[in-house]
């Protein structure tokens, strides 16, 4: 990735945020279209009634909490991307190894 100035970085971040915000409605539509239960929706009035029902449900904290908990569970079950974090034991071993090497680096050679 090329080095960018601050303003270019801010603009790139704004574009990424806008792309993410535009993706959410598309994701919702795709999820509903792919859902097996979507076949009972007869027309736009059924869709609007469903949206209204969801609008009422999100006013209840319990519904939102359960929704977020289910989504978090699914999110955590996905394979981890990137480098896995070091365990505490590995970090401690690496730190002690560096300390030992640091002490041996100053040994005089003849």
C-alpha positions as CSV (number, residue, x, y, z in Angstrom):
1,X,0.0,0.0,0.0
2,X,1.5,3.3,-1.0
3,X,2.2,6.0,1.6
4,X,-0.6,8.5,1.6
5,X,-0.9,11.9,3.1
6,X,-3.3,12.5,6.0
7,X,-6.1,14.0,3.8
8,X,-5.9,11.1,1.3
9,X,-6.1,8.6,4.2
10,X,-9.2,10.4,5.5
11,X,-10.8,10.4,2.1
12,X,-10.0,6.6,1.7
13,X,-11.6,6.0,5.1
14,X,-14.7,8.0,4.2
15,X,-15.1,5.9,1.0
16,X,-14.7,2.7,2.9
17,X,-17.3,3.7,5.4
18,X,-19.7,4.7,2.7
19,X,-19.2,1.4,0.9
20,X,-19.9,-0.4,4.1
21,X,-23.0,1.6,4.8
22,X,-24.3,0.9,1.3
23,X,-23.6,-2.8,1.6
24,X,-25.9,-3.3,4.7
25,X,-29.2,-2.8,2.8
26,X,-28.0,-5.0,0.0
27,X,-27.0,-7.7,2.6
28,X,-30.5,-7.5,4.2
29,X,-32.3,-7.9,0.9
30,X,-30.1,-10.8,-0.1
31,X,-30.6,-12.5,3.2
32,X,-34.4,-12.2,3.0
33,X,-34.4,-13.3,-0.7
34,X,-32.3,-16.4,0.2
35,X,-34.4,-17.3,3.3
36,X,-36.6,-20.3,3.0
37,X,-39.5,-18.6,4.7
38,X,-39.5,-15.7,2.2
39,X,-41.9,-17.6,-0.1
40,X,-44.9,-16.7,2.1
41,X,-44.4,-13.0,1.2
42,X,-47.0,-12.3,-1.5
43,X,-46.4,-8.7,-2.4
44,X,-44.9,-5.4,-1.3
45,X,-47.6,-5.0,1.3
46,X,-46.5,-8.3,3.0
47,X,-42.9,-7.0,2.9
48,X,-43.9,-3.7,4.4
49,X,-45.9,-5.5,7.2
50,X,-42.8,-7.6,7.9
51,X,-40.6,-4.4,8.1
52,X,-43.1,-2.8,10.4
53,X,-43.2,-5.8,12.6
54,X,-39.4,-5.8,12.8
55,X,-39.5,-2.1,13.6
56,X,-41.7,-2.8,16.6
57,X,-39.6,-5.7,17.7
58,X,-36.4,-3.7,17.8
59,X,-38.0,-1.3,20.3
60,X,-37.7,-4.2,22.8
61,X,-34.3,-4.4,24.4
62,X,-34.7,-8.2,24.9
63,X,-35.1,-8.8,21.2
64,X,-32.1,-6.7,20.3
65,X,-30.0,-8.4,23.0
66,X,-30.9,-11.8,21.7
67,X,-30.3,-10.8,18.1
68,X,-26.8,-9.4,18.9
69,X,-26.0,-12.5,21.0
70,X,-26.9,-14.8,18.2
71,X,-24.9,-12.7,15.7
72,X,-21.9,-12.6,18.0
73,X,-22.0,-16.3,18.4
74,X,-22.0,-16.8,14.6
75,X,-19.3,-14.2,14.1
76,X,-17.0,-16.0,16.7
77,X,-17.5,-19.3,15.0
78,X,-16.1,-18.1,11.7
79,X,-12.5,-19.0,11.0
80,X,-10.1,-16.5,12.4
81,X,-8.5,-14.2,9.8
82,X,-5.0,-13.0,9.9
83,X,-2.3,-14.0,12.3
84,X,-3.6,-15.7,15.5
85,X,-2.7,-13.9,18.7
86,X,0.1,-15.3,20.8
87,X,-0.8,-17.1,23.9
88,X,0.5,-15.8,27.3
89,X,2.8,-18.8,27.6
90,X,4.4,-18.1,24.1
91,X,4.8,-14.4,24.9
92,X,6.5,-15.3,28.3
93,X,8.9,-17.7,26.6
94,X,9.8,-15.2,23.9
95,X,10.4,-12.5,26.5
96,X,12.7,-14.8,28.6
97,X,14.5,-15.9,25.4
98,X,15.2,-12.3,24.5
99,X,16.4,-11.5,28.0
100,X,18.9,-14.4,27.8
101,X,20.1,-13.4,24.4
102,X,20.5,-9.8,25.5
103,X,22.7,-10.9,28.4
104,X,24.9,-13.1,26.2
105,X,25.3,-10.4,23.5
106,X,27.7,-8.5,25.7
107,X,30.1,-11.4,26.2
108,X,33.7,-10.5,25.3
109,X,35.3,-12.6,22.6
110,X,39.0,-13.2,22.3
